[in-house]
Amino acid sequence: MNINNLTSTLINIGKQLIVPSINNNPIKYYVEKNDTMDSICNKFKININNLMQQNNLNTKDLIEGQVLIIKND
């Protein structure tokens, strides 16, 4: 529940959930409004430098709808 910031087990229709990979396959994450590099890294418990390197980013600036590849190495 923590990774999706849920306070209850009830889920609304259409709610997108993040499902952690159990086999270390990369996850596609779509940047949402108000997401920051810090908040995404905290959510997935990954290092900012690793996330930026994995996605060939040279800035922490994000755009809503941008796709990030999350790898838990």
Secondary structure as UniProt FT lines:
FT   HELIX           2..4
FT   TURN            13..14
FT   STRAND          27..30
FT   TURN            33..34
FT   HELIX           37..44
FT   HELIX           48..54
FT   TURN            55..56
FT   TURN            64..65
FT   STRAND          67..70
//
